Amino acid sequence: VECDSDKHARLVSISWFFLAVWPIAVPLSYLAALIHSRHDIQLHLPTYHSNAIKFLWAGYKEQFFWWEPLEMARKIILTSAVVFIDINEGYNNLLRLFVGLLLTMV
């Protein structure tokens, strides 16, 4: 694919779309799957679906089965928020560190 071709422009558009959708769609789809199986998870009923998504809730107590999508969203915010801080100035490196530290503590 050559950089100035129509195919390249199409691929760039598609990639920007998925780059914007992924951080929202994945945590929401995980949350939807967990909500769908919440009764099975909380009552310790091993069903096909609850076992298929066990990697999302197995590390948490039953009442906190929903925590993994929230934690995933926090990590996405942490890793993407510091990228948008301009680093051309020296003090902005310190700002990146401070924002990262602040988001980690939340």
Secondary structure, 3 states (H helix, E strand, C coil): CCCCCHHHHHHHHHHHHHHHHHHHHHHHHHHHHHHHCHHHHHCCCCCHHHHHCHHHHCCCCHHHCCHHHHHHHHHHHHHHHHHHCCCCCHHHHHHHHHHHHHHHHC
